[in-house]
Amino acid sequence: MHHKLGRLLWDKPVRHAAVAISILLFCFLLGLLSGVIAAYRMSPAAKIHLTGTLRNYVLAAEAGTLTSSPLSVILSSVAPPLLILLLGTVPAGTLGIPLVFAWQGFHAAYGVAAIARLPGVSKGLLAALSLSGGRLLFMTLSLTLAGLDGLMRSMAIRRMAGGTMLPQKQYLLSGAIALVPAILAVVWEIILTPRLAAWALPFFITI
């Protein structure tokens, strides 16, 4: 069974990779667009709440007391690529993995666009990226590596008439590599983001 799956994965690999990349890119861009639209349709109450949250964030950054919950950061950074890798072992991953990409695109775009639209935020895109740019970069790389392998494998399992396939050594290795950028995102968020925020936010935010 492993041999048959290997043939399905590596028979015409360029075509299979192109299909997987196209699906994931479309879903991620759809999520980005939805996130931007949702941010621009944000209710006044939500805008007031976000403004207060950002004000407290800026004050904590300036006071040097800004910290991130390690557990929360680990879950938000490592869980998505890990979920993608698990979905890559079942036929349902052909639907689940694109949905994860769409959600991650929405989450990233909404966070950036919502901050950029707040009153008192100048150069909004730069302000938002100073908060989350590094983490988003590492997360995008991790999701791409996990998503490409996971979706190709899930599609191969579906072509093999369903079932669940335990991860092969090669898949486990590629999955471990995909998780490395996610771990770097955790390090960035916990160690570097508070320092960058303390330095950069006063230039952009006066709320």
HELIX and SHEET records of a PDB file:
HELIX    1   1 HIS A    2  TRP A   10  1                                   9    
HELIX    2   2 PRO A   13  TYR A   40  1                                  28    
HELIX    3   3 PRO A   44  ALA A   63  1                                  20    
HELIX    4   4 PRO A   70  LEU A   87  1                                  18    
HELIX    5   5 GLY A   93  ALA A  116  1                                  24    
HELIX    6   6 GLY A  124  ARG A  159  1                                  36    
HELIX    7   7 LYS A  169  VAL A  187  1                                  19    
HELIX    8   8 TRP A  188  LEU A  192  3                                   5    
HELIX    9   9 THR A  193  PHE A  204  1                                  12    
END                                                                             
